């Protein structure tokens, strides 16, 4: 299957890309503002940015510090 950029349906891909970017931005802001668990903040930033969307999902499930006020 030869996939060319001109044959992609960009109207279907754009909303998904926007949601993924928004998820990563949310996680980066959350990392900057709050304490994190298990890894240093810089490591969570790398995980979130380099493995979209799985890194952000893993951060939200495992890395967020549940203690304190949110």
mmCIF file as Biopython writes it, N, C-alpha, C and O atoms, coordinates in Angstrom:
data_model
#
loop_
_atom_site.group_PDB
_atom_site.id
_atom_site.type_symbol
_atom_site.label_atom_id
_atom_site.label_alt_id
_atom_site.label_comp_id
_atom_site.label_asym_id
_atom_site.label_entity_id
_atom_site.label_seq_id
_atom_site.pdbx_PDB_ins_code
_atom_site.Cartn_x
_atom_site.Cartn_y
_atom_site.Cartn_z
_atom_site.occupancy
_atom_site.B_iso_or_equiv
_atom_site.auth_seq_id
_atom_site.auth_asym_id
_atom_site.pdbx_PDB_model_num
ATOM 1   N N  . UNK A ? 1  ? 0.850   -1.176 0.000  1.0 0.0 1  A 1 
ATOM 2   C CA . UNK A ? 1  ? 0.000   0.000  0.000  1.0 0.0 1  A 1 
ATOM 3   C C  . UNK A ? 1  ? 0.896   1.239  0.000  1.0 0.0 1  A 1 
ATOM 4   O O  . UNK A ? 1  ? 1.626   1.489  0.959  1.0 0.0 1  A 1 
ATOM 5   N N  . UNK A ? 2  ? 0.831   1.987  -1.055 1.0 0.0 2  A 1 
ATOM 6   C CA . UNK A ? 2  ? 1.626   3.199  -1.192 1.0 0.0 2  A 1 
ATOM 7   C C  . UNK A ? 2  ? 0.785   4.391  -0.744 1.0 0.0 2  A 1 
ATOM 8   O O  . UNK A ? 2  ? -0.215  4.723  -1.381 1.0 0.0 2  A 1 
ATOM 9   N N  . UNK A ? 3  ? 1.187   5.032  0.350  1.0 0.0 3  A 1 
ATOM 10  C CA . UNK A ? 3  ? 0.429   6.124  0.929  1.0 0.0 3  A 1 
ATOM 11  C C  . UNK A ? 3  ? 1.119   7.444  0.597  1.0 0.0 3  A 1 
ATOM 12  O O  . UNK A ? 3  ? 2.276   7.659  0.958  1.0 0.0 3  A 1 
ATOM 13  N N  . UNK A ? 4  ? 0.405   8.311  -0.085 1.0 0.0 4  A 1 
ATOM 14  C CA . UNK A ? 4  ? 0.934   9.620  -0.442 1.0 0.0 4  A 1 
ATOM 15  C C  . UNK A ? 4  ? 0.248   10.685 0.383  1.0 0.0 4  A 1 
ATOM 16  O O  . UNK A ? 4  ? -0.896  10.518 0.803  1.0 0.0 4  A 1 
ATOM 17  N N  . UNK A ? 5  ? 0.953   11.788 0.615  1.0 0.0 5  A 1 
ATOM 18  C CA . UNK A ? 5  ? 0.387   12.870 1.409  1.0 0.0 5  A 1 
ATOM 19  C C  . UNK A ? 5  ? -0.841  13.488 0.752  1.0 0.0 5  A 1 
ATOM 20  O O  . UNK A ? 5  ? -1.741  13.960 1.447  1.0 0.0 5  A 1 
ATOM 21  N N  . UNK A ? 6  ? -0.889  13.491 -0.549 1.0 0.0 6  A 1 
ATOM 22  C CA . UNK A ? 6  ? -2.023  14.099 -1.231 1.0 0.0 6  A 1 
ATOM 23  C C  . UNK A ? 6  ? -3.290  13.263 -1.111 1.0 0.0 6  A 1 
ATOM 24  O O  . UNK A ? 6  ? -4.388  13.784 -1.310 1.0 0.0 6  A 1 
ATOM 25  N N  . UNK A ? 7  ? -3.164  11.982 -0.790 1.0 0.0 7  A 1 
ATOM 26  C CA . UNK A ? 7  ? -4.341  11.132 -0.681 1.0 0.0 7  A 1 
ATOM 27  C C  . UNK A ? 7  ? -4.874  11.032 0.742  1.0 0.0 7  A 1 
ATOM 28  O O  . UNK A ? 7  ? -5.929  10.435 0.961  1.0 0.0 7  A 1 
ATOM 29  N N  . UNK A ? 8  ? -4.169  11.602 1.713  1.0 0.0 8  A 1 
ATOM 30  C CA . UNK A ? 8  ? -4.647  11.560 3.086  1.0 0.0 8  A 1 
ATOM 31  C C  . UNK A ? 8  ? -5.831  12.492 3.277  1.0 0.0 8  A 1 
ATOM 32  O O  . UNK A ? 8  ? -5.904  13.553 2.657  1.0 0.0 8  A 1 
ATOM 33  N N  . UNK A ? 9  ? -6.747  12.095 4.128  1.0 0.0 9  A 1 
ATOM 34  C CA . UNK A ? 9  ? -7.898  12.936 4.447  1.0 0.0 9  A 1 
ATOM 35  C C  . UNK A ? 9  ? -7.527  13.826 5.634  1.0 0.0 9  A 1 
ATOM 36  O O  . UNK A ? 9  ? -7.712  13.439 6.788  1.0 0.0 9  A 1 
ATOM 37  N N  . UNK A ? 10 ? -7.009  15.005 5.349  1.0 0.0 10 A 1 
ATOM 38  C CA . UNK A ? 10 ? -6.521  15.905 6.391  1.0 0.0 10 A 1 
ATOM 39  C C  . UNK A ? 10 ? -7.645  16.407 7.282  1.0 0.0 10 A 1 
ATOM 40  O O  . UNK A ? 10 ? -7.392  16.745 8.439  1.0 0.0 10 A 1 
ATOM 41  N N  . UNK A ? 11 ? -8.860  16.468 6.795  1.0 0.0 11 A 1 
ATOM 42  C CA . UNK A ? 11 ? -9.983  16.908 7.621  1.0 0.0 11 A 1 
ATOM 43  C C  . UNK A ? 11 ? -10.260 15.914 8.746  1.0 0.0 11 A 1 
ATOM 44  O O  . UNK A ? 11 ? -10.786 16.297 9.791  1.0 0.0 11 A 1 
ATOM 45  N N  . UNK A ? 12 ? -9.919  14.665 8.546  1.0 0.0 12 A 1 
ATOM 46  C CA . UNK A ? 12 ? -10.104 13.659 9.595  1.0 0.0 12 A 1 
ATOM 47  C C  . UNK A ? 12 ? -8.908  13.595 10.528 1.0 0.0 12 A 1 
ATOM 48  O O  . UNK A ? 12 ? -9.062  13.273 11.706 1.0 0.0 12 A 1 
ATOM 49  N N  . UNK A ? 13 ? -7.733  13.893 10.030 1.0 0.0 13 A 1 
ATOM 50  C CA . UNK A ? 13 ? -6.514  13.790 10.836 1.0 0.0 13 A 1 
ATOM 51  C C  . UNK A ? 13 ? -6.300  15.019 11.710 1.0 0.0 13 A 1 
ATOM 52  O O  . UNK A ? 13 ? -5.792  14.892 12.824 1.0 0.0 13 A 1 
ATOM 53  N N  . UNK A ? 14 ? -6.671  16.192 11.242 1.0 0.0 14 A 1 
ATOM 54  C CA . UNK A ? 14 ? -6.409  17.437 11.969 1.0 0.0 14 A 1 
ATOM 55  C C  . UNK A ? 14 ? -7.023  17.471 13.366 1.0 0.0 14 A 1 
ATOM 56  O O  . UNK A ? 14 ? -6.324  17.852 14.306 1.0 0.0 14 A 1 
ATOM 57  N N  . UNK A ? 15 ? -8.289  17.095 13.559 1.0 0.0 15 A 1 
ATOM 58  C CA . UNK A ? 15 ? -8.837  17.129 14.926 1.0 0.0 15 A 1 
ATOM 59  C C  . UNK A ? 15 ? -8.122  16.176 15.880 1.0 0.0 15 A 1 
ATOM 60  O O  . UNK A ? 15 ? -7.949  16.492 17.057 1.0 0.0 15 A 1 
ATOM 61  N N  . UNK A ? 16 ? -7.711  15.030 15.388 1.0 0.0 16 A 1 
ATOM 62  C CA . UNK A ? 16 ? -6.980  14.080 16.223 1.0 0.0 16 A 1 
ATOM 63  C C  . UNK A ? 16 ? -5.632  14.673 16.628 1.0 0.0 16 A 1 
ATOM 64  O O  . UNK A ? 16 ? -5.226  14.558 17.784 1.0 0.0 16 A 1 
ATOM 65  N N  . UNK A ? 17 ? -4.947  15.300 15.691 1.0 0.0 17 A 1 
ATOM 66  C CA . UNK A ? 17 ? -3.660  15.924 15.985 1.0 0.0 17 A 1 
ATOM 67  C C  . UNK A ? 17 ? -3.822  17.049 17.004 1.0 0.0 17 A 1 
ATOM 68  O O  . UNK A ? 17 ? -2.985  17.196 17.895 1.0 0.0 17 A 1 
ATOM 69  N N  . UNK A ? 18 ? -4.875  17.836 16.886 1.0 0.0 18 A 1 
ATOM 70  C CA . UNK A ? 18 ? -5.118  18.938 17.824 1.0 0.0 18 A 1 
ATOM 71  C C  . UNK A ? 18 ? -5.358  18.392 19.235 1.0 0.0 18 A 1 
ATOM 72  O O  . UNK A ? 18 ? -4.846  18.943 20.209 1.0 0.0 18 A 1 
ATOM 73  N N  . UNK A ? 19 ? -6.130  17.317 19.344 1.0 0.0 19 A 1 
ATOM 74  C CA . UNK A ? 19 ? -6.409  16.719 20.650 1.0 0.0 19 A 1 
ATOM 75  C C  . UNK A ? 19 ? -5.125  16.166 21.268 1.0 0.0 19 A 1 
ATOM 76  O O  . UNK A ? 19 ? -4.894  16.337 22.465 1.0 0.0 19 A 1 
ATOM 77  N N  . UNK A ? 20 ? -4.300  15.514 20.474 1.0 0.0 20 A 1 
ATOM 78  C CA . UNK A ? 20 ? -3.043  14.969 20.989 1.0 0.0 20 A 1 
ATOM 79  C C  . UNK A ? 20 ? -2.095  16.069 21.444 1.0 0.0 20 A 1 
ATOM 80  O O  . UNK A ? 20 ? -1.455  15.943 22.488 1.0 0.0 20 A 1 
ATOM 81  N N  . UNK A ? 21 ? -2.001  17.134 20.678 1.0 0.0 21 A 1 
ATOM 82  C CA . UNK A ? 21 ? -1.148  18.260 21.062 1.0 0.0 21 A 1 
ATOM 83  C C  . UNK A ? 21 ? -1.681  18.919 22.333 1.0 0.0 21 A 1 
ATOM 84  O O  . UNK A ? 21 ? -0.904  19.285 23.214 1.0 0.0 21 A 1 
ATOM 85  N N  . UNK A ? 22 ? -2.993  19.069 22.431 1.0 0.0 22 A 1 
ATOM 86  C CA . UNK A ? 22 ? -3.589  19.659 23.635 1.0 0.0 22 A 1 
ATOM 87  C C  . UNK A ? 22 ? -3.322  18.791 24.865 1.0 0.0 22 A 1 
ATOM 88  O O  . UNK A ? 22 ? -3.066  19.314 25.949 1.0 0.0 22 A 1 
ATOM 89  N N  . UNK A ? 23 ? -3.379  17.475 24.700 1.0 0.0 23 A 1 
ATOM 90  C CA . UNK A ? 23 ? -3.090  16.557 25.806 1.0 0.0 23 A 1 
ATOM 91  C C  . UNK A ? 23 ? -1.656  16.717 26.293 1.0 0.0 23 A 1 
ATOM 92  O O  . UNK A ? 23 ? -1.413  16.776 27.498 1.0 0.0 23 A 1 
ATOM 93  N N  . UNK A ? 24 ? -0.720  16.785 25.378 1.0 0.0 24 A 1 
ATOM 94  C CA . UNK A ? 24 ? 0.683   16.941 25.753 1.0 0.0 24 A 1 
ATOM 95  C C  . UNK A ? 24 ? 0.916   18.302 26.409 1.0 0.0 24 A 1 
ATOM 96  O O  . UNK A ? 24 ? 1.633   18.385 27.405 1.0 0.0 24 A 1 
ATOM 97  N N  . UNK A ? 25 ? 0.334   19.351 25.879 1.0 0.0 25 A 1 
ATOM 98  C CA . UNK A ? 25 ? 0.485   20.685 26.467 1.0 0.0 25 A 1 
ATOM 99  C C  . UNK A ? 25 ? -0.100  20.704 27.877 1.0 0.0 25 A 1 
ATOM 100 O O  . UNK A ? 25 ? 0.499   21.281 28.784 1.0 0.0 25 A 1 
ATOM 101 N N  . UNK A ? 26 ? -1.256  20.082 28.071 1.0 0.0 26 A 1 
ATOM 102 C CA . UNK A ? 26 ? -1.856  19.999 29.406 1.0 0.0 26 A 1 
ATOM 103 C C  . UNK A ? 26 ? -0.909  19.303 30.375 1.0 0.0 26 A 1 
ATOM 104 O O  . UNK A ? 26 ? -0.712  19.765 31.498 1.0 0.0 26 A 1 
ATOM 105 N N  . UNK A ? 27 ? -0.325  18.195 29.940 1.0 0.0 27 A 1 
ATOM 106 C CA . UNK A ? 27 ? 0.601   17.456 30.803 1.0 0.0 27 A 1 
ATOM 107 C C  . UNK A ? 27 ? 1.844   18.279 31.120 1.0 0.0 27 A 1 
ATOM 108 O O  . UNK A ? 27 ? 2.316   18.267 32.257 1.0 0.0 27 A 1 
ATOM 109 N N  . UNK A ? 28 ? 2.374   18.987 30.143 1.0 0.0 28 A 1 
ATOM 110 C CA . UNK A ? 28 ? 3.562   19.809 30.380 1.0 0.0 28 A 1 
ATOM 111 C C  . UNK A ? 28 ? 3.265   20.923 31.382 1.0 0.0 28 A 1 
ATOM 112 O O  . UNK A ? 28 ? 4.091   21.210 32.249 1.0 0.0 28 A 1 
ATOM 113 N N  . UNK A ? 29 ? 2.112   21.543 31.274 1.0 0.0 29 A 1 
ATOM 114 C CA . UNK A ? 29 ? 1.723   22.584 32.233 1.0 0.0 29 A 1 
ATOM 115 C C  . UNK A ? 29 ? 1.535   21.982 33.612 1.0 0.0 29 A 1 
ATOM 116 O O  . UNK A ? 29 ? 1.955   22.568 34.610 1.0 0.0 29 A 1 
ATOM 117 N N  . UNK A ? 30 ? 0.903   20.809 33.679 1.0 0.0 30 A 1 
ATOM 118 C CA . UNK A ? 30 ? 0.690   20.139 34.955 1.0 0.0 30 A 1 
ATOM 119 C C  . UNK A ? 30 ? 2.018   19.757 35.602 1.0 0.0 30 A 1 
ATOM 120 O O  . UNK A ? 30 ? 2.177   19.892 36.816 1.0 0.0 30 A 1 
ATOM 121 N N  . UNK A ? 31 ? 2.958   19.286 34.813 1.0 0.0 31 A 1 
ATOM 122 C CA . UNK A ? 31 ? 4.280   18.933 35.329 1.0 0.0 31 A 1 
ATOM 123 C C  . UNK A ? 31 ? 4.982   20.172 35.885 1.0 0.0 31 A 1 
ATOM 124 O O  . UNK A ? 31 ? 5.620   20.107 36.935 1.0 0.0 31 A 1 
ATOM 125 N N  . UNK A ? 32 ? 4.866   21.282 35.193 1.0 0.0 32 A 1 
ATOM 126 C CA . UNK A ? 32 ? 5.538   22.508 35.633 1.0 0.0 32 A 1 
ATOM 127 C C  . UNK A ? 32 ? 4.929   23.061 36.921 1.0 0.0 32 A 1 
ATOM 128 O O  . UNK A ? 32 ? 5.644   23.639 37.740 1.0 0.0 32 A 1 
ATOM 129 N N  . UNK A ? 33 ? 3.631   22.893 37.108 1.0 0.0 33 A 1 
ATOM 130 C CA . UNK A ? 33 ? 2.948   23.514 38.246 1.0 0.0 33 A 1 
ATOM 131 C C  . UNK A ? 33 ? 2.875   22.638 39.494 1.0 0.0 33 A 1 
ATOM 132 O O  . UNK A ? 33 ? 2.735   23.164 40.598 1.0 0.0 33 A 1 
ATOM 133 N N  . UNK A ? 34 ? 2.966   21.323 39.347 1.0 0.0 34 A 1 
ATOM 134 C CA . UNK A ? 34 ? 2.742   20.427 40.475 1.0 0.0 34 A 1 
ATOM 135 C C  . UNK A ? 34 ? 3.915   19.473 40.680 1.0 0.0 34 A 1 
ATOM 136 O O  . UNK A ? 34 ? 4.796   19.333 39.832 1.0 0.0 34 A 1 
ATOM 137 N N  . UNK A ? 35 ? 3.887   18.833 41.827 1.0 0.0 35 A 1 
ATOM 138 C CA . UNK A ? 35 ? 4.879   17.802 42.116 1.0 0.0 35 A 1 
ATOM 139 C C  . UNK A ? 35 ? 4.542   16.544 41.323 1.0 0.0 35 A 1 
ATOM 140 O O  . UNK A ? 35 ? 3.382   16.301 40.992 1.0 0.0 35 A 1 
ATOM 141 N N  . UNK A ? 36 ? 5.552   15.758 41.027 1.0 0.0 36 A 1 
ATOM 142 C CA . UNK A ? 36 ? 5.380   14.509 40.286 1.0 0.0 36 A 1 
ATOM 143 C C  . UNK A ? 36 ? 5.914   13.357 41.123 1.0 0.0 36 A 1 
ATOM 144 O O  . UNK A ? 36 ? 6.633   13.563 42.101 1.0 0.0 36 A 1 
ATOM 145 N N  . UNK A ? 37 ? 5.557   12.155 40.730 1.0 0.0 37 A 1 
ATOM 146 C CA . UNK A ? 37 ? 5.990   10.969 41.459 1.0 0.0 37 A 1 
ATOM 147 C C  . UNK A ? 37 ? 6.894   10.110 40.583 1.0 0.0 37 A 1 
ATOM 148 O O  . UNK A ? 37 ? 6.804   10.131 39.355 1.0 0.0 37 A 1 
ATOM 149 N N  . UNK A ? 38 ? 7.759   9.360  41.239 1.0 0.0 38 A 1 
ATOM 150 C CA . UNK A ? 38 ? 8.585   8.297  40.677 1.0 0.0 38 A 1 
ATOM 151 C C  . UNK A ? 38 ? 9.762   8.754  39.823 1.0 0.0 38 A 1 
ATOM 152 O O  . UNK A ? 38 ? 10.815  8.119  39.876 1.0 0.0 38 A 1 
ATOM 153 N N  . UNK A ? 39 ? 9.639   9.807  39.051 1.0 0.0 39 A 1 
ATOM 154 C CA . UNK A ? 39 ? 10.725  10.278 38.189 1.0 0.0 39 A 1 
ATOM 155 C C  . UNK A ? 39 ? 10.879  11.782 38.363 1.0 0.0 39 A 1 
ATOM 156 O O  . UNK A ? 39 ? 9.945   12.450 38.809 1.0 0.0 39 A 1 
ATOM 157 N N  . UNK A ? 40 ? 12.047  12.327 38.017 1.0 0.0 40 A 1 
ATOM 158 C CA . UNK A ? 40 ? 12.182  13.794 38.036 1.0 0.0 40 A 1 
ATOM 159 C C  . UNK A ? 40 ? 11.316  14.436 36.943 1.0 0.0 40 A 1 
ATOM 160 O O  . UNK A ? 40 ? 10.912  13.785 35.979 1.0 0.0 40 A 1 
ATOM 161 N N  . UNK A ? 41 ? 11.055  15.701 37.124 1.0 0.0 41 A 1 
ATOM 162 C CA . UNK A ? 41 ? 10.189  16.413 36.172 1.0 0.0 41 A 1 
ATOM 163 C C  . UNK A ? 41 ? 10.729  16.357 34.751 1.0 0.0 41 A 1 
ATOM 164 O O  . UNK A ? 41 ? 9.963   16.173 33.805 1.0 0.0 41 A 1 
ATOM 165 N N  . UNK A ? 42 ? 12.045  16.515 34.590 1.0 0.0 42 A 1 
ATOM 166 C CA . UNK A ? 42 ? 12.608  16.511 33.238 1.0 0.0 42 A 1 
ATOM 167 C C  . UNK A ? 42 ? 12.371  15.168 32.547 1.0 0.0 42 A 1 
ATOM 168 O O  . UNK A ? 42 ? 12.187  15.121 31.330 1.0 0.0 42 A 1 
ATOM 169 N N  . UNK A ? 43 ? 12.374  14.086 33.311 1.0 0.0 43 A 1 
ATOM 170 C CA . UNK A ? 43 ? 12.133  12.776 32.712 1.0 0.0 43 A 1 
ATOM 171 C C  . UNK A ? 43 ? 10.688  12.643 32.253 1.0 0.0 43 A 1 
ATOM 172 O O  . UNK A ? 43 ? 10.419  12.085 31.190 1.0 0.0 43 A 1 
ATOM 173 N N  . UNK A ? 44 ? 9.754   13.159 33.060 1.0 0.0 44 A 1 
ATOM 174 C CA . UNK A ? 44 ? 8.350   13.113 32.638 1.0 0.0 44 A 1 
ATOM 175 C C  . UNK A ? 44 ? 8.119   13.964 31.392 1.0 0.0 44 A 1 
ATOM 176 O O  . UNK A ? 44 ? 7.337   13.588 30.518 1.0 0.0 44 A 1 
ATOM 177 N N  . UNK A ? 45 ? 8.791   15.102 31.310 1.0 0.0 45 A 1 
ATOM 178 C CA . UNK A ? 45 ? 8.669   15.947 30.114 1.0 0.0 45 A 1 
ATOM 179 C C  . UNK A ? 45 ? 9.150   15.181 28.883 1.0 0.0 45 A 1 
ATOM 180 O O  . UNK A ? 45 ? 8.483   15.189 27.849 1.0 0.0 45 A 1 
ATOM 181 N N  . UNK A ? 46 ? 10.295  14.525 28.988 1.0 0.0 46 A 1 
ATOM 182 C CA . UNK A ? 46 ? 10.809  13.747 27.851 1.0 0.0 46 A 1 
ATOM 183 C C  . UNK A ? 46 ? 9.853   12.622 27.472 1.0 0.0 46 A 1 
ATOM 184 O O  . UNK A ? 46 ? 9.589   12.400 26.291 1.0 0.0 46 A 1 
ATOM 185 N N  . UNK A ? 47 ? 9.339   11.920 28.463 1.0 0.0 47 A 1 
ATOM 186 C CA . UNK A ? 47 ? 8.408   10.823 28.180 1.0 0.0 47 A 1 
ATOM 187 C C  . UNK A ? 47 ? 7.164   11.341 27.479 1.0 0.0 47 A 1 
ATOM 188 O O  . UNK A ? 47 ? 6.706   10.742 26.506 1.0 0.0 47 A 1 
ATOM 189 N N  . UNK A ? 48 ? 6.613   12.451 27.963 1.0 0.0 48 A 1 
ATOM 190 C CA . UNK A ? 48 ? 5.388   13.001 27.363 1.0 0.0 48 A 1 
ATOM 191 C C  . UNK A ? 48 ? 5.614   13.485 25.937 1.0 0.0 48 A 1 
ATOM 192 O O  . UNK A ? 48 ? 4.756   13.304 25.073 1.0 0.0 48 A 1 
ATOM 193 N N  . UNK A ? 49 ? 6.756   14.095 25.693 1.0 0.0 49 A 1 
ATOM 194 C CA . UNK A ? 49 ? 7.013   14.675 24.376 1.0 0.0 49 A 1 
ATOM 195 C C  . UNK A ? 49 ? 7.458   13.625 23.358 1.0 0.0 49 A 1 
ATOM 196 O O  . UNK A ? 49 ? 7.091   13.705 22.185 1.0 0.0 49 A 1 
ATOM 197 N N  . UNK A ? 50 ? 8.236   12.655 23.795 1.0 0.0 50 A 1 
ATOM 198 C CA . UNK A ? 50 ? 8.795   11.693 22.853 1.0 0.0 50 A 1 
ATOM 199 C C  . UNK A ? 50 ? 7.875   10.515 22.544 1.0 0.0 50 A 1 
ATOM 200 O O  . UNK A ? 50 ? 8.083   9.814  21.553 1.0 0.0 50 A 1 
ATOM 201 N N  . UNK A ? 51 ? 6.881   10.293 23.363 1.0 0.0 51 A 1 
ATOM 202 C CA . UNK A ? 51 ? 6.002   9.148  23.107 1.0 0.0 51 A 1 
ATOM 203 C C  . UNK A ? 51 ? 4.535   9.564  23.158 1.0 0.0 51 A 1 
ATOM 204 O O  . UNK A ? 51 ? 3.772   9.118  24.015 1.0 0.0 51 A 1 
ATOM 205 N N  . UNK A ? 52 ? 4.169   10.417 22.232 1.0 0.0 52 A 1 
ATOM 206 C CA . UNK A ? 52 ? 2.795   10.915 22.131 1.0 0.0 52 A 1 
ATOM 207 C C  . UNK A ? 52 ? 1.915   9.806  21.582 1.0 0.0 52 A 1 
ATOM 208 O O  . UNK A ? 52 ? 2.328   9.176  20.609 1.0 0.0 52 A 1 
ATOM 209 N N  . UNK A ? 53 ? 0.774   9.521  22.102 1.0 0.0 53 A 1 
ATOM 210 C CA . UNK A ? 53 ? 0.095   10.019 23.300 1.0 0.0 53 A 1 
ATOM 211 C C  . UNK A ? 53 ? 0.356   9.168  24.531 1.0 0.0 53 A 1 
ATOM 212 O O  . UNK A ? 53 ? -0.105  9.500  25.623 1.0 0.0 53 A 1 
ATOM 213 N N  . UNK A ? 54 ? 1.096   8.065  24.364 1.0 0.0 54 A 1 
ATOM 214 C CA . UNK A ? 54 ? 1.255   7.111  25.459 1.0 0.0 54 A 1 
ATOM 215 C C  . UNK A ? 54 ? 1.979   7.702  26.658 1.0 0.0 54 A 1 
ATOM 216 O O  . UNK A ? 54 ? 1.639   7.388  27.799 1.0 0.0 54 A 1 
ATOM 217 N N  . UNK A ? 55 ? 2.970   8.549  26.421 1.0 0.0 55 A 1 
ATOM 218 C CA . UNK A ? 55 ? 3.691   9.169  27.525 1.0 0.0 55 A 1 
ATOM 219 C C  . UNK A ? 55 ? 2.788   10.055 28.367 1.0 0.0 55 A 1 
ATOM 220 O O  . UNK A ? 55 ? 2.876   10.045 29.595 1.0 0.0 55 A 1 
ATOM 221 N N  . UNK A ? 56 ? 1.929   10.815 27.721 1.0 0.0 56 A 1 
ATOM 222 C CA . UNK A ? 56 ? 1.004   11.688 28.455 1.0 0.0 56 A 1 
ATOM 223 C C  . UNK A ? 56 ? 0.001   10.864 29.249 1.0 0.0 56 A 1 
ATOM 224 O O  . UNK A ? 56 ? -0.322  11.209 30.386 1.0 0.0 56 A 1 
ATOM 225 N N  . UNK A ? 57 ? -0.488  9.795  28.669 1.0 0.0 57 A 1 
ATOM 226 C CA . UNK A ? 57 ? -1.450  8.935  29.364 1.0 0.0 57 A 1 
ATOM 227 C C  . UNK A ? 57 ? -0.783  8.271  30.564 1.0 0.0 57 A 1 
ATOM 228 O O  . UNK A ? 57 ? -1.375  8.201  31.641 1.0 0.0 57 A 1 
ATOM 229 N N  . UNK A ? 58 ? 0.432   7.787  30.390 1.0 0.0 58 A 1 
ATOM 230 C CA . UNK A ? 58 ? 1.158   7.162  31.501 1.0 0.0 58 A 1 
ATOM 231 C C  . UNK A ? 58 ? 1.411   8.190  32.606 1.0 0.0 58 A 1 
ATOM 232 O O  . UNK A ? 58 ? 1.277   7.878  33.789 1.0 0.0 58 A 1 
ATOM 233 N N  . UNK A ? 59 ? 1.774   9.406  32.222 1.0 0.0 59 A 1 
ATOM 234 C CA . UNK A ? 59 ? 1.979   10.444 33.231 1.0 0.0 59 A 1 
ATOM 235 C C  . UNK A ? 59 ? 0.704   10.701 34.014 1.0 0.0 59 A 1 
ATOM 236 O O  . UNK A ? 59 ? 0.748   10.797 35.240 1.0 0.0 59 A 1 
ATOM 237 N N  . UNK A ? 60 ? -0.429  10.816 33.335 1.0 0.0 60 A 1 
ATOM 238 C CA . UNK A ? 60 ? -1.686  11.109 34.020 1.0 0.0 60 A 1 
ATOM 239 C C  . UNK A ? 60 ? -2.097  9.978  34.956 1.0 0.0 60 A 1 
ATOM 240 O O  . UNK A ? 60 ? -2.704  10.229 35.998 1.0 0.0 60 A 1 
ATOM 241 N N  . UNK A ? 61 ? -1.778  8.749  34.602 1.0 0.0 61 A 1 
ATOM 242 C CA . UNK A ? 61 ? -2.162  7.608  35.439 1.0 0.0 61 A 1 
ATOM 243 C C  . UNK A ? 61 ? -1.163  7.394  36.578 1.0 0.0 61 A 1 
ATOM 244 O O  . UNK A ? 61 ? -1.566  7.157  37.717 1.0 0.0 61 A 1 
ATOM 245 N N  . UNK A ? 62 ? 0.128   7.475  36.282 1.0 0.0 62 A 1 
ATOM 246 C CA . UNK A ? 62 ? 1.162   7.072  37.236 1.0 0.0 62 A 1 
ATOM 247 C C  . UNK A ? 62 ? 1.914   8.265  37.840 1.0 0.0 62 A 1 
ATOM 248 O O  . UNK A ? 62 ? 2.207   8.262  39.036 1.0 0.0 62 A 1 
ATOM 249 N N  . UNK A ? 63 ? 2.223   9.259  37.051 1.0 0.0 63 A 1 
ATOM 250 C CA . UNK A ? 63 ? 3.174   10.285 37.460 1.0 0.0 63 A 1 
ATOM 251 C C  . UNK A ? 63 ? 2.628   11.431 38.260 1.0 0.0 63 A 1 
ATOM 252 O O  . UNK A ? 63 ? 3.386   12.107 38.954 1.0 0.0 63 A 1 
ATOM 253 N N  . UNK A ? 64 ? 1.338   11.676 38.188 1.0 0.0 64 A 1 
ATOM 254 C CA . UNK A ? 64 ? 0.786   12.795 38.936 1.0 0.0 64 A 1 
ATOM 255 C C  . UNK A ? 64 ? 0.806   12.512 40.421 1.0 0.0 64 A 1 
ATOM 256 O O  . UNK A ? 64 ? 0.501   11.401 40.855 1.0 0.0 64 A 1 
ATOM 257 N N  . UNK A ? 65 ? 1.162   13.510 41.194 1.0 0.0 65 A 1 
ATOM 258 C CA . UNK A ? 65 ? 1.155   13.387 42.648 1.0 0.0 65 A 1 
ATOM 259 C C  . UNK A ? 65 ? -0.277  13.618 43.125 1.0 0.0 65 A 1 
ATOM 260 O O  . UNK A ? 65 ? -0.803  14.724 43.010 1.0 0.0 65 A 1 
ATOM 261 N N  . UNK A ? 66 ? -0.894  12.586 43.654 1.0 0.0 66 A 1 
ATOM 262 C CA . UNK A ? 66 ? -2.299  12.678 44.039 1.0 0.0 66 A 1 
ATOM 263 C C  . UNK A ? 66 ? -2.487  13.418 45.354 1.0 0.0 66 A 1 
ATOM 264 O O  . UNK A ? 66 ? -3.608  13.814 45.673 1.0 0.0 66 A 1 
ATOM 265 N N  . UNK A ? 67 ? -1.444  13.614 46.113 1.0 0.0 67 A 1 
ATOM 266 C CA . UNK A ? 67 ? -1.552  14.349 47.372 1.0 0.0 67 A 1 
ATOM 267 C C  . UNK A ? 67 ? -1.613  15.836 47.134 1.0 0.0 67 A 1 
ATOM 268 O O  . UNK A ? 67 ? -1.115  16.336 46.126 1.0 0.0 67 A 1 
ATOM 269 N N  . UNK A ? 68 ? -2.216  16.534 48.052 1.0 0.0 68 A 1 
ATOM 270 C CA . UNK A ? 68 ? -2.272  17.989 47.948 1.0 0.0 68 A 1 
ATOM 271 C C  . UNK A ? 68 ? -3.454  18.482 47.130 1.0 0.0 68 A 1 
ATOM 272 O O  . UNK A ? 68 ? -4.249  17.697 46.614 1.0 0.0 68 A 1 
ATOM 273 N N  . UNK A ? 69 ? -3.548  19.789 47.025 1.0 0.0 69 A 1 
ATOM 274 C CA . UNK A ? 69 ? -4.654  20.433 46.318 1.0 0.0 69 A 1 
ATOM 275 C C  . UNK A ? 69 ? -4.358  20.530 44.844 1.0 0.0 69 A 1 
ATOM 276 O O  . UNK A ? 69 ? -3.242  20.884 44.465 1.0 0.0 69 A 1 
ATOM 277 N N  . UNK A ? 70 ? -5.315  20.228 44.006 1.0 0.0 70 A 1 
ATOM 278 C CA . UNK A ? 70 ? -5.180  20.342 42.549 1.0 0.0 70 A 1 
ATOM 279 C C  . UNK A ? 70 ? -6.045  21.454 42.059 1.0 0.0 70 A 1 
ATOM 280 O O  . UNK A ? 70 ? -6.083  21.725 40.859 1.0 0.0 70 A 1 
#
